[in-house]
Amino acid sequence: MTLSDADVQAVLEHMNADHRDASLAIARAHGYPAADDAEMTGVDEHGATWHVSEGPTEAAVRVTWPDGPVTGPDGVRRAVVALSRAAR
């Protein structure tokens, strides 16, 4: 089951408005230890993508969900929480 466009938009808005700290921790744990900003730019049932800034360097990092594909916004929330906890 894929996420609807409305689900994707809601997740992106929520993550970028309320959980930039979690996004930054995830980016740092997945190859950008000196990152100073991370914005979630994509999400689907298999993982998420963040735009990462590390000083003057910018990159995209794709992270798959730790327990495999998810369904719906609640599945994304659980997966992001798991990634965030593992990153910290």
PyMOL Python script that loads the backbone (N, CA, C, O; Angstrom):
from pymol import cmd

cmd.read_pdbstr("""\
ATOM      1  N   MET A   1       0.842  -1.180   0.000  1.00  0.00           N
ATOM      2  CA  MET A   1       0.000   0.000   0.000  1.00  0.00           C
ATOM      3  C   MET A   1       0.890   1.247   0.000  1.00  0.00           C
ATOM      4  O   MET A   1       1.741   1.409   0.875  1.00  0.00           O
ATOM      5  N   THR A   2       0.697   2.084  -0.940  1.00  0.00           N
ATOM      6  CA  THR A   2       1.479   3.317  -0.988  1.00  0.00           C
ATOM      7  C   THR A   2       0.783   4.410  -0.174  1.00  0.00           C
ATOM      8  O   THR A   2      -0.405   4.318   0.134  1.00  0.00           O
ATOM      9  N   LEU A   3       1.538   5.422   0.156  1.00  0.00           N
ATOM     10  CA  LEU A   3       0.970   6.567   0.854  1.00  0.00           C
ATOM     11  C   LEU A   3       0.288   7.465  -0.160  1.00  0.00           C
ATOM     12  O   LEU A   3       0.783   7.637  -1.274  1.00  0.00           O
ATOM     13  N   SER A   4      -0.838   8.036   0.215  1.00  0.00           N
ATOM     14  CA  SER A   4      -1.517   8.971  -0.681  1.00  0.00           C
ATOM     15  C   SER A   4      -0.723  10.270  -0.751  1.00  0.00           C
ATOM     16  O   SER A   4       0.114  10.539   0.111  1.00  0.00           O
ATOM     17  N   ASP A   5      -0.985  11.068  -1.772  1.00  0.00           N
ATOM     18  CA  ASP A   5      -0.334  12.371  -1.885  1.00  0.00           C
ATOM     19  C   ASP A   5      -0.628  13.237  -0.664  1.00  0.00           C
ATOM     20  O   ASP A   5       0.244  13.964  -0.187  1.00  0.00           O
ATOM     21  N   ALA A   6      -1.853  13.157  -0.162  1.00  0.00           N
ATOM     22  CA  ALA A   6      -2.228  13.929   1.027  1.00  0.00           C
ATOM     23  C   ALA A   6      -1.435  13.458   2.251  1.00  0.00           C
ATOM     24  O   ALA A   6      -1.001  14.276   3.062  1.00  0.00           O
ATOM     25  N   ASP A   7      -1.249  12.142   2.383  1.00  0.00           N
ATOM     26  CA  ASP A   7      -0.454  11.608   3.494  1.00  0.00           C
ATOM     27  C   ASP A   7       0.988  12.094   3.415  1.00  0.00           C
ATOM     28  O   ASP A   7       1.567  12.518   4.415  1.00  0.00           O
ATOM     29  N   VAL A   8       1.559  12.030   2.217  1.00  0.00           N
ATOM     30  CA  VAL A   8       2.943  12.470   2.024  1.00  0.00           C
ATOM     31  C   VAL A   8       3.075  13.939   2.403  1.00  0.00           C
ATOM     32  O   VAL A   8       3.987  14.311   3.142  1.00  0.00           O
ATOM     33  N   GLN A   9       2.183  14.763   1.909  1.00  0.00           N
ATOM     34  CA  GLN A   9       2.240  16.194   2.204  1.00  0.00           C
ATOM     35  C   GLN A   9       2.108  16.446   3.702  1.00  0.00           C
ATOM     36  O   GLN A   9       2.833  17.272   4.256  1.00  0.00           O
ATOM     37  N   ALA A  10       1.199  15.751   4.354  1.00  0.00           N
ATOM     38  CA  ALA A  10       1.002  15.933   5.796  1.00  0.00           C
ATOM     39  C   ALA A  10       2.249  15.520   6.580  1.00  0.00           C
ATOM     40  O   ALA A  10       2.650  16.214   7.514  1.00  0.00           O
ATOM     41  N   VAL A  11       2.858  14.404   6.209  1.00  0.00           N
ATOM     42  CA  VAL A  11       4.073  13.946   6.898  1.00  0.00           C
ATOM     43  C   VAL A  11       5.193  14.967   6.709  1.00  0.00           C
ATOM     44  O   VAL A  11       5.855  15.347   7.675  1.00  0.00           O
ATOM     45  N   LEU A  12       5.409  15.414   5.468  1.00  0.00           N
ATOM     46  CA  LEU A  12       6.477  16.375   5.201  1.00  0.00           C
ATOM     47  C   LEU A  12       6.263  17.673   5.989  1.00  0.00           C
ATOM     48  O   LEU A  12       7.193  18.187   6.609  1.00  0.00           O
ATOM     49  N   GLU A  13       5.054  18.188   5.960  1.00  0.00           N
ATOM     50  CA  GLU A  13       4.768  19.425   6.693  1.00  0.00           C
ATOM     51  C   GLU A  13       5.000  19.251   8.191  1.00  0.00           C
ATOM     52  O   GLU A  13       5.605  20.109   8.833  1.00  0.00           O
ATOM     53  N   HIS A  14       4.518  18.138   8.744  1.00  0.00           N
ATOM     54  CA  HIS A  14       4.663  17.891  10.177  1.00  0.00           C
ATOM     55  C   HIS A  14       6.135  17.724  10.564  1.00  0.00           C
ATOM     56  O   HIS A  14       6.597  18.322  11.535  1.00  0.00           O
ATOM     57  N   MET A  15       6.856  16.920   9.813  1.00  0.00           N
ATOM     58  CA  MET A  15       8.267  16.695  10.135  1.00  0.00           C
ATOM     59  C   MET A  15       9.070  17.993  10.067  1.00  0.00           C
ATOM     60  O   MET A  15       9.880  18.272  10.951  1.00  0.00           O
ATOM     61  N   ASN A  16       8.848  18.777   9.028  1.00  0.00           N
ATOM     62  CA  ASN A  16       9.650  19.983   8.837  1.00  0.00           C
ATOM     63  C   ASN A  16       9.239  21.122   9.756  1.00  0.00           C
ATOM     64  O   ASN A  16      10.043  22.011  10.034  1.00  0.00           O
ATOM     65  N   ALA A  17       8.011  21.107  10.227  1.00  0.00           N
ATOM     66  CA  ALA A  17       7.559  22.152  11.156  1.00  0.00           C
ATOM     67  C   ALA A  17       7.873  21.799  12.610  1.00  0.00           C
ATOM     68  O   ALA A  17       8.208  22.678  13.404  1.00  0.00           O
ATOM     69  N   ASP A  18       7.766  20.509  12.961  1.00  0.00           N
ATOM     70  CA  ASP A  18       7.826  20.122  14.366  1.00  0.00           C
ATOM     71  C   ASP A  18       8.985  19.222  14.766  1.00  0.00           C
ATOM     72  O   ASP A  18       9.252  19.066  15.957  1.00  0.00           O
ATOM     73  N   HIS A  19       9.676  18.631  13.808  1.00  0.00           N
ATOM     74  CA  HIS A  19      10.684  17.617  14.165  1.00  0.00           C
ATOM     75  C   HIS A  19      11.996  17.771  13.407  1.00  0.00           C
ATOM     76  O   HIS A  19      12.603  16.779  13.002  1.00  0.00           O
ATOM     77  N   ARG A  20      12.432  19.010  13.217  1.00  0.00           N
ATOM     78  CA  ARG A  20      13.712  19.240  12.535  1.00  0.00           C
ATOM     79  C   ARG A  20      14.861  18.611  13.318  1.00  0.00           C
ATOM     80  O   ARG A  20      15.838  18.149  12.728  1.00  0.00           O
ATOM     81  N   ASP A  21      14.745  18.594  14.647  1.00  0.00           N
ATOM     82  CA  ASP A  21      15.800  17.994  15.472  1.00  0.00           C
ATOM     83  C   ASP A  21      15.931  16.499  15.194  1.00  0.00           C
ATOM     84  O   ASP A  21      17.045  15.980  15.126  1.00  0.00           O
ATOM     85  N   ALA A  22      14.814  15.807  15.034  1.00  0.00           N
ATOM     86  CA  ALA A  22      14.858  14.381  14.712  1.00  0.00           C
ATOM     87  C   ALA A  22      15.456  14.172  13.317  1.00  0.00           C
ATOM     88  O   ALA A  22      16.265  13.266  13.118  1.00  0.00           O
ATOM     89  N   SER A  23      15.060  15.004  12.359  1.00  0.00           N
ATOM     90  CA  SER A  23      15.610  14.901  11.011  1.00  0.00           C
ATOM     91  C   SER A  23      17.120  15.111  11.030  1.00  0.00           C
ATOM     92  O   SER A  23      17.859  14.400  10.349  1.00  0.00           O
ATOM     93  N   LEU A  24      17.571  16.079  11.805  1.00  0.00           N
ATOM     94  CA  LEU A  24      19.000  16.355  11.893  1.00  0.00           C
ATOM     95  C   LEU A  24      19.745  15.177  12.520  1.00  0.00           C
ATOM     96  O   LEU A  24      20.817  14.801  12.045  1.00  0.00           O
ATOM     97  N   ALA A  25      19.198  14.602  13.561  1.00  0.00           N
ATOM     98  CA  ALA A  25      19.829  13.436  14.199  1.00  0.00           C
ATOM     99  C   ALA A  25      19.918  12.268  13.216  1.00  0.00           C
ATOM    100  O   ALA A  25      20.935  11.577  13.163  1.00  0.00           O
ATOM    101  N   ILE A  26      18.872  12.051  12.451  1.00  0.00           N
ATOM    102  CA  ILE A  26      18.869  10.963  11.467  1.00  0.00           C
ATOM    103  C   ILE A  26      19.916  11.224  10.393  1.00  0.00           C
ATOM    104  O   ILE A  26      20.658  10.312  10.027  1.00  0.00           O
ATOM    105  N   ALA A  27      19.990  12.437   9.885  1.00  0.00           N
ATOM    106  CA  ALA A  27      20.987  12.771   8.861  1.00  0.00           C
ATOM    107  C   ALA A  27      22.399  12.579   9.397  1.00  0.00           C
ATOM    108  O   ALA A  27      23.256  12.032   8.704  1.00  0.00           O
ATOM    109  N   ARG A  28      22.645  13.020  10.614  1.00  0.00           N
ATOM    110  CA  ARG A  28      23.975  12.866  11.215  1.00  0.00           C
ATOM    111  C   ARG A  28      24.350  11.390  11.370  1.00  0.00           C
ATOM    112  O   ARG A  28      25.508  11.015  11.185  1.00  0.00           O
ATOM    113  N   ALA A  29      23.381  10.571  11.705  1.00  0.00           N
ATOM    114  CA  ALA A  29      23.651   9.141  11.895  1.00  0.00           C
ATOM    115  C   ALA A  29      23.802   8.375  10.582  1.00  0.00           C
ATOM    116  O   ALA A  29      24.275   7.239  10.571  1.00  0.00           O
ATOM    117  N   HIS A  30      23.401   8.998   9.486  1.00  0.00           N
ATOM    118  CA  HIS A  30      23.445   8.312   8.190  1.00  0.00           C
ATOM    119  C   HIS A  30      24.378   8.996   7.204  1.00  0.00           C
ATOM    120  O   HIS A  30      24.040   9.195   6.038  1.00  0.00           O
ATOM    121  N   GLY A  31      25.554   9.351   7.693  1.00  0.00           N
ATOM    122  CA  GLY A  31      26.605   9.788   6.793  1.00  0.00           C
ATOM    123  C   GLY A  31      26.962  11.254   6.807  1.00  0.00           C
ATOM    124  O   GLY A  31      27.879  11.668   6.098  1.00  0.00           O
ATOM    125  N   TYR A  32      26.257  12.061   7.601  1.00  0.00           N
ATOM    126  CA  TYR A  32      26.532  13.494   7.643  1.00  0.00           C
ATOM    127  C   TYR A  32      26.690  13.955   9.091  1.00  0.00           C
ATOM    128  O   TYR A  32      25.856  14.707   9.594  1.00  0.00           O
ATOM    129  N   PRO A  33      27.756  13.511   9.764  1.00  0.00           N
ATOM    130  CA  PRO A  33      27.907  13.796  11.195  1.00  0.00           C
ATOM    131  C   PRO A  33      28.043  15.273  11.546  1.00  0.00           C
ATOM    132  O   PRO A  33      27.787  15.657  12.687  1.00  0.00           O
ATOM    133  N   ALA A  34      28.439  16.102  10.597  1.00  0.00           N
ATOM    134  CA  ALA A  34      28.576  17.532  10.870  1.00  0.00           C
ATOM    135  C   ALA A  34      27.419  18.341  10.293  1.00  0.00           C
ATOM    136  O   ALA A  34      27.513  19.563  10.179  1.00  0.00           O
ATOM    137  N   ALA A  35      26.332  17.671   9.928  1.00  0.00           N
ATOM    138  CA  ALA A  35      25.178  18.368   9.349  1.00  0.00           C
ATOM    139  C   ALA A  35      24.672  19.444  10.293  1.00  0.00           C
ATOM    140  O   ALA A  35      24.642  19.261  11.510  1.00  0.00           O
ATOM    141  N   ASP A  36      24.272  20.581   9.705  1.00  0.00           N
ATOM    142  CA  ASP A  36      23.705  21.648  10.519  1.00  0.00           C
ATOM    143  C   ASP A  36      22.230  21.879  10.212  1.00  0.00           C
ATOM    144  O   ASP A  36      21.578  22.680  10.881  1.00  0.00           O
ATOM    145  N   ASP A  37      21.696  21.182   9.201  1.00  0.00           N
ATOM    146  CA  ASP A  37      20.270  21.265   8.905  1.00  0.00           C
ATOM    147  C   ASP A  37      19.866  20.052   8.087  1.00  0.00           C
ATOM    148  O   ASP A  37      20.656  19.525   7.303  1.00  0.00           O
ATOM    149  N   ALA A  38      18.630  19.615   8.277  1.00  0.00           N
ATOM    150  CA  ALA A  38      18.078  18.516   7.492  1.00  0.00           C
ATOM    151  C   ALA A  38      16.581  18.736   7.344  1.00  0.00           C
ATOM    152  O   ALA A  38      15.876  18.994   8.319  1.00  0.00           O
ATOM    153  N   GLU A  39      16.112  18.631   6.116  1.00  0.00           N
ATOM    154  CA  GLU A  39      14.700  18.816   5.808  1.00  0.00           C
ATOM    155  C   GLU A  39      14.198  17.581   5.078  1.00  0.00           C
ATOM    156  O   GLU A  39      14.778  17.180   4.069  1.00  0.00           O
ATOM    157  N   MET A  40      13.132  16.976   5.573  1.00  0.00           N
ATOM    158  CA  MET A  40      12.556  15.826   4.890  1.00  0.00           C
ATOM    159  C   MET A  40      11.919  16.309   3.590  1.00  0.00           C
ATOM    160  O   MET A  40      11.070  17.201   3.597  1.00  0.00           O
ATOM    161  N   THR A  41      12.334  15.715   2.486  1.00  0.00           N
ATOM    162  CA  THR A  41      11.839  16.134   1.170  1.00  0.00           C
ATOM    163  C   THR A  41      11.034  15.062   0.453  1.00  0.00           C
ATOM    164  O   THR A  41      10.394  15.341  -0.561  1.00  0.00           O
ATOM    165  N   GLY A  42      11.061  13.856   0.963  1.00  0.00           N
ATOM    166  CA  GLY A  42      10.305  12.772   0.338  1.00  0.00           C
ATOM    167  C   GLY A  42      10.051  11.670   1.326  1.00  0.00           C
ATOM    168  O   GLY A  42      10.833  11.457   2.253  1.00  0.00           O
ATOM    169  N   VAL A  43       8.951  10.964   1.127  1.00  0.00           N
ATOM    170  CA  VAL A  43       8.614   9.851   2.003  1.00  0.00           C
ATOM    171  C   VAL A  43       7.727   8.885   1.227  1.00  0.00           C
ATOM    172  O   VAL A  43       6.855   9.297   0.461  1.00  0.00           O
ATOM    173  N   ASP A  44       7.962   7.604   1.439  1.00  0.00           N
ATOM    174  CA  ASP A  44       7.104   6.574   0.861  1.00  0.00           C
ATOM    175  C   ASP A  44       7.113   5.370   1.779  1.00  0.00           C
ATOM    176  O   ASP A  44       7.674   5.422   2.873  1.00  0.00           O
ATOM    177  N   GLU A  45       6.497   4.293   1.343  1.00  0.00           N
ATOM    178  CA  GLU A  45       6.378   3.131   2.215  1.00  0.00           C
ATOM    179  C   GLU A  45       7.715   2.446   2.507  1.00  0.00           C
ATOM    180  O   GLU A  45       7.798   1.626   3.420  1.00  0.00           O
ATOM    181  N   HIS A  46       8.748   2.770   1.749  1.00  0.00           N
ATOM    182  CA  HIS A  46      10.054   2.126   1.921  1.00  0.00           C
ATOM    183  C   HIS A  46      11.073   2.956   2.689  1.00  0.00           C
ATOM    184  O   HIS A  46      12.049   2.405   3.200  1.00  0.00           O
ATOM    185  N   GLY A  47      10.873   4.257   2.782  1.00  0.00           N
ATOM    186  CA  GLY A  47      11.832   5.099   3.480  1.00  0.00           C
ATOM    187  C   GLY A  47      11.567   6.570   3.239  1.00  0.00           C
ATOM    188  O   GLY A  47      10.504   6.961   2.757  1.00  0.00           O
ATOM    189  N   ALA A  48      12.556   7.373   3.583  1.00  0.00           N
ATOM    190  CA  ALA A  48      12.420   8.823   3.433  1.00  0.00           C
ATOM    191  C   ALA A  48      13.725   9.416   2.914  1.00  0.00           C
ATOM    192  O   ALA A  48      14.794   8.814   3.012  1.00  0.00           O
ATOM    193  N   THR A  49      13.597  10.621   2.357  1.00  0.00           N
ATOM    194  CA  THR A  49      14.735  11.354   1.835  1.00  0.00           C
ATOM    195  C   THR A  49      14.810  12.699   2.541  1.00  0.00           C
ATOM    196  O   THR A  49      13.796  13.360   2.765  1.00  0.00           O
ATOM    197  N   TRP A  50      16.032  13.088   2.886  1.00  0.00           N
ATOM    198  CA  TRP A  50      16.268  14.373   3.521  1.00  0.00           C
ATOM    199  C   TRP A  50      17.259  15.177   2.689  1.00  0.00           C
ATOM    200  O   TRP A  50      18.204  14.622   2.129  1.00  0.00           O
ATOM    201  N   HIS A  51      17.038  16.482   2.612  1.00  0.00           N
ATOM    202  CA  HIS A  51      18.007  17.411   2.056  1.00  0.00           C
ATOM    203  C   HIS A  51      18.847  17.852   3.240  1.00  0.00           C
ATOM    204  O   HIS A  51      18.325  18.373   4.225  1.00  0.00           O
ATOM    205  N   VAL A  52      20.153  17.638   3.137  1.00  0.00           N
ATOM    206  CA  VAL A  52      21.063  17.876   4.251  1.00  0.00           C
ATOM    207  C   VAL A  52      22.044  18.992   3.895  1.00  0.00           C
ATOM    208  O   VAL A  52      22.590  19.030   2.792  1.00  0.00           O
ATOM    209  N   SER A  53      22.254  19.890   4.841  1.00  0.00           N
ATOM    210  CA  SER A  53      23.291  20.912   4.711  1.00  0.00           C
ATOM    211  C   SER A  53      24.362  20.629   5.749  1.00  0.00           C
ATOM    212  O   SER A  53      24.082  20.407   6.927  1.00  0.00           O
ATOM    213  N   GLU A  54      25.589  20.646   5.273  1.00  0.00           N
ATOM    214  CA  GLU A  54      26.745  20.430   6.147  1.00  0.00           C
ATOM    215  C   GLU A  54      27.745  21.521   5.782  1.00  0.00           C
ATOM    216  O   GLU A  54      28.621  21.323   4.939  1.00  0.00           O
ATOM    217  N   GLY A  55      27.600  22.688   6.439  1.00  0.00           N
ATOM    218  CA  GLY A  55      28.386  23.850   6.026  1.00  0.00           C
ATOM    219  C   GLY A  55      27.972  24.238   4.615  1.00  0.00           C
ATOM    220  O   GLY A  55      26.781  24.370   4.334  1.00  0.00           O
ATOM    221  N   PRO A  56      28.945  24.421   3.721  1.00  0.00           N
ATOM    222  CA  PRO A  56      28.609  24.795   2.346  1.00  0.00           C
ATOM    223  C   PRO A  56      28.154  23.603   1.485  1.00  0.00           C
ATOM    224  O   PRO A  56      27.694  23.793   0.359  1.00  0.00           O
ATOM    225  N   THR A  57      28.282  22.402   2.006  1.00  0.00           N
ATOM    226  CA  THR A  57      27.933  21.200   1.256  1.00  0.00           C
ATOM    227  C   THR A  57      26.455  20.873   1.440  1.00  0.00           C
ATOM    228  O   THR A  57      25.928  20.918   2.552  1.00  0.00           O
ATOM    229  N   GLU A  58      25.802  20.547   0.338  1.00  0.00           N
ATOM    230  CA  GLU A  58      24.409  20.100   0.389  1.00  0.00           C
ATOM    231  C   GLU A  58      24.318  18.749  -0.285  1.00  0.00           C
ATOM    232  O   GLU A  58      25.014  18.474  -1.263  1.00  0.00           O
ATOM    233  N   ALA A  59      23.447  17.910   0.253  1.00  0.00           N
ATOM    234  CA  ALA A  59      23.297  16.556  -0.289  1.00  0.00           C
ATOM    235  C   ALA A  59      21.901  16.036   0.028  1.00  0.00           C
ATOM    236  O   ALA A  59      21.168  16.612   0.831  1.00  0.00           O
ATOM    237  N   ALA A  60      21.562  14.951  -0.613  1.00  0.00           N
ATOM    238  CA  ALA A  60      20.331  14.226  -0.291  1.00  0.00           C
ATOM    239  C   ALA A  60      20.733  12.891   0.305  1.00  0.00           C
ATOM    240  O   ALA A  60      21.660  12.239  -0.174  1.00  0.00           O
ATOM    241  N   VAL A  61      20.031  12.489   1.352  1.00  0.00           N
ATOM    242  CA  VAL A  61      20.283  11.182   1.949  1.00  0.00           C
ATOM    243  C   VAL A  61      18.965  10.419   2.007  1.00  0.00           C
ATOM    244  O   VAL A  61      17.956  10.929   2.494  1.00  0.00           O
ATOM    245  N   ARG A  62      18.993   9.203   1.508  1.00  0.00           N
ATOM    246  CA  ARG A  62      17.827   8.327   1.518  1.00  0.00           C
ATOM    247  C   ARG A  62      18.054   7.279   2.592  1.00  0.00           C
ATOM    248  O   ARG A  62      19.103   6.636   2.630  1.00  0.00           O
ATOM    249  N   VAL A  63      17.064   7.108   3.470  1.00  0.00           N
ATOM    250  CA  VAL A  63      17.158   6.144   4.552  1.00  0.00           C
ATOM    251  C   VAL A  63      15.941   5.227   4.468  1.00  0.00           C
ATOM    252  O   VAL A  63      14.803   5.695   4.445  1.00  0.00           O
ATOM    253  N   THR A  64      16.187   3.922   4.423  1.00  0.00           N
ATOM    254  CA  THR A  64      15.074   2.969   4.395  1.00  0.00           C
ATOM    255  C   THR A  64      14.575   2.736   5.817  1.00  0.00           C
ATOM    256  O   THR A  64      15.323   2.880   6.785  1.00  0.00           O
ATOM    257  N   TRP A  65      13.311   2.376   5.923  1.00  0.00           N
ATOM    258  CA  TRP A  65      12.727   2.121   7.234  1.00  0.00           C
ATOM    259  C   TRP A  65      13.377   0.888   7.850  1.00  0.00           C
ATOM    260  O   TRP A  65      13.606  -0.102   7.156  1.00  0.00           O
ATOM    261  N   PRO A  66      13.672   0.938   9.135  1.00  0.00           N
ATOM    262  CA  PRO A  66      14.431  -0.140   9.775  1.00  0.00           C
ATOM    263  C   PRO A  66      13.726  -1.488   9.803  1.00  0.00           C
ATOM    264  O   PRO A  66      14.390  -2.524   9.814  1.00  0.00           O
ATOM    265  N   ASP A  67      12.406  -1.500   9.813  1.00  0.00           N
ATOM    266  CA  ASP A  67      11.678  -2.774   9.899  1.00  0.00           C
ATOM    267  C   ASP A  67      10.951  -3.114   8.608  1.00  0.00           C
ATOM    268  O   ASP A  67      10.006  -3.902   8.621  1.00  0.00           O
ATOM    269  N   GLY A  68      11.375  -2.534   7.499  1.00  0.00           N
ATOM    270  CA  GLY A  68      10.747  -2.815   6.213  1.00  0.00           C
ATOM    271  C   GLY A  68       9.626  -1.845   5.901  1.00  0.00           C
ATOM    272  O   GLY A  68       9.405  -0.876   6.628  1.00  0.00           O
ATOM    273  N   PRO A  69       8.923  -2.112   4.819  1.00  0.00           N
ATOM    274  CA  PRO A  69       7.870  -1.189   4.357  1.00  0.00           C
ATOM    275  C   PRO A  69       6.808  -0.909   5.426  1.00  0.00           C
ATOM    276  O   PRO A  69       6.506  -1.754   6.270  1.00  0.00           O
ATOM    277  N   VAL A  70       6.257   0.296   5.360  1.00  0.00           N
ATOM    278  CA  VAL A  70       5.220   0.729   6.292  1.00  0.00           C
ATOM    279  C   VAL A  70       3.941   1.019   5.528  1.00  0.00           C
ATOM    280  O   VAL A  70       3.949   1.147   4.304  1.00  0.00           O
ATOM    281  N   THR A  71       2.849   1.122   6.259  1.00  0.00           N
ATOM    282  CA  THR A  71       1.574   1.521   5.666  1.00  0.00           C
ATOM    283  C   THR A  71       1.026   2.707   6.443  1.00  0.00           C
ATOM    284  O   THR A  71       0.998   2.696   7.673  1.00  0.00           O
ATOM    285  N   GLY A  72       0.598   3.710   5.730  1.00  0.00           N
ATOM    286  CA  GLY A  72      -0.070   4.857   6.316  1.00  0.00           C
ATOM    287  C   GLY A  72       0.826   5.747   7.148  1.00  0.00           C
ATOM    288  O   GLY A  72       1.968   5.400   7.450  1.00  0.00           O
ATOM    289  N   PRO A  73       0.292   6.900   7.514  1.00  0.00           N
ATOM    290  CA  PRO A  73       1.046   7.868   8.319  1.00  0.00           C
ATOM    291  C   PRO A  73       1.492   7.324   9.673  1.00  0.00           C
ATOM    292  O   PRO A  73       2.566   7.684  10.156  1.00  0.00           O
ATOM    293  N   ASP A  74       0.682   6.458  10.295  1.00  0.00           N
ATOM    294  CA  ASP A  74       1.085   5.894  11.587  1.00  0.00           C
ATOM    295  C   ASP A  74       2.311   5.010  11.440  1.00  0.00           C
ATOM    296  O   ASP A  74       3.174   4.987  12.318  1.00  0.00           O
ATOM    297  N   GLY A  75       2.390   4.280  10.332  1.00  0.00           N
ATOM    298  CA  GLY A  75       3.570   3.455  10.075  1.00  0.00           C
ATOM    299  C   GLY A  75       4.803   4.310   9.866  1.00  0.00           C
ATOM    300  O   GLY A  75       5.890   3.964  10.330  1.00  0.00           O
ATOM    301  N   VAL A  76       4.640   5.423   9.170  1.00  0.00           N
ATOM    302  CA  VAL A  76       5.758   6.354   8.966  1.00  0.00           C
ATOM    303  C   VAL A  76       6.190   6.914  10.316  1.00  0.00           C
ATOM    304  O   VAL A  76       7.384   6.981  10.608  1.00  0.00           O
ATOM    305  N   ARG A  77       5.233   7.312  11.131  1.00  0.00           N
ATOM    306  CA  ARG A  77       5.572   7.870  12.448  1.00  0.00           C
ATOM    307  C   ARG A  77       6.388   6.874  13.268  1.00  0.00           C
ATOM    308  O   ARG A  77       7.413   7.238  13.845  1.00  0.00           O
ATOM    309  N   ARG A  78       5.941   5.623  13.321  1.00  0.00           N
ATOM    310  CA  ARG A  78       6.675   4.608  14.084  1.00  0.00           C
ATOM    311  C   ARG A  78       8.094   4.427  13.527  1.00  0.00           C
ATOM    312  O   ARG A  78       9.049   4.289  14.290  1.00  0.00           O
ATOM    313  N   ALA A  79       8.225   4.427  12.205  1.00  0.00           N
ATOM    314  CA  ALA A  79       9.529   4.239  11.579  1.00  0.00           C
ATOM    315  C   ALA A  79      10.454   5.416  11.848  1.00  0.00           C
ATOM    316  O   ALA A  79      11.638   5.220  12.123  1.00  0.00           O
ATOM    317  N   VAL A  80       9.929   6.639  11.773  1.00  0.00           N
ATOM    318  CA  VAL A  80      10.755   7.811  12.052  1.00  0.00           C
ATOM    319  C   VAL A  80      11.181   7.827  13.514  1.00  0.00           C
ATOM    320  O   VAL A  80      12.323   8.170  13.821  1.00  0.00           O
ATOM    321  N   VAL A  81      10.286   7.464  14.408  1.00  0.00           N
ATOM    322  CA  VAL A  81      10.632   7.399  15.825  1.00  0.00           C
ATOM    323  C   VAL A  81      11.754   6.378  16.040  1.00  0.00           C
ATOM    324  O   VAL A  81      12.694   6.640  16.791  1.00  0.00           O
ATOM    325  N   ALA A  82      11.661   5.226  15.390  1.00  0.00           N
ATOM    326  CA  ALA A  82      12.701   4.216  15.512  1.00  0.00           C
ATOM    327  C   ALA A  82      14.043   4.728  14.989  1.00  0.00           C
ATOM    328  O   ALA A  82      15.076   4.530  15.628  1.00  0.00           O
ATOM    329  N   LEU A  83      14.029   5.388  13.827  1.00  0.00           N
ATOM    330  CA  LEU A  83      15.273   5.948  13.284  1.00  0.00           C
ATOM    331  C   LEU A  83      15.838   7.015  14.213  1.00  0.00           C
ATOM    332  O   LEU A  83      17.046   7.056  14.448  1.00  0.00           O
ATOM    333  N   SER A  84      14.987   7.867  14.734  1.00  0.00           N
ATOM    334  CA  SER A  84      15.425   8.947  15.610  1.00  0.00           C
ATOM    335  C   SER A  84      16.033   8.390  16.898  1.00  0.00           C
ATOM    336  O   SER A  84      17.079   8.858  17.346  1.00  0.00           O
ATOM    337  N   ARG A  85      15.390   7.413  17.478  1.00  0.00           N
ATOM    338  CA  ARG A  85      15.920   6.805  18.706  1.00  0.00           C
ATOM    339  C   ARG A  85      17.255   6.132  18.453  1.00  0.00           C
ATOM    340  O   ARG A  85      18.183   6.260  19.252  1.00  0.00           O
ATOM    341  N   ALA A  86      17.356   5.413  17.340  1.00  0.00           N
ATOM    342  CA  ALA A  86      18.618   4.750  17.010  1.00  0.00           C
ATOM    343  C   ALA A  86      19.727   5.769  16.754  1.00  0.00           C
ATOM    344  O   ALA A  86      20.892   5.521  17.066  1.00  0.00           O
ATOM    345  N   ALA A  87      19.360   6.910  16.188  1.00  0.00           N
ATOM    346  CA  ALA A  87      20.345   7.940  15.870  1.00  0.00           C
ATOM    347  C   ALA A  87      20.880   8.628  17.115  1.00  0.00           C
ATOM    348  O   ALA A  87      22.017   9.100  17.133  1.00  0.00           O
ATOM    349  N   ARG A  88      20.075   8.682  18.134  1.00  0.00           N
ATOM    350  CA  ARG A  88      20.484   9.396  19.363  1.00  0.00           C
ATOM    351  C   ARG A  88      21.212   8.458  20.270  1.00  0.00           C
ATOM    352  O   ARG A  88      21.641   8.854  21.353  1.00  0.00           O
TER     353      ARG A  88
END
""", "prot")
cmd.dss("prot")
cmd.show_as("cartoon", "prot")
cmd.util.cbc("prot")
cmd.orient("prot")
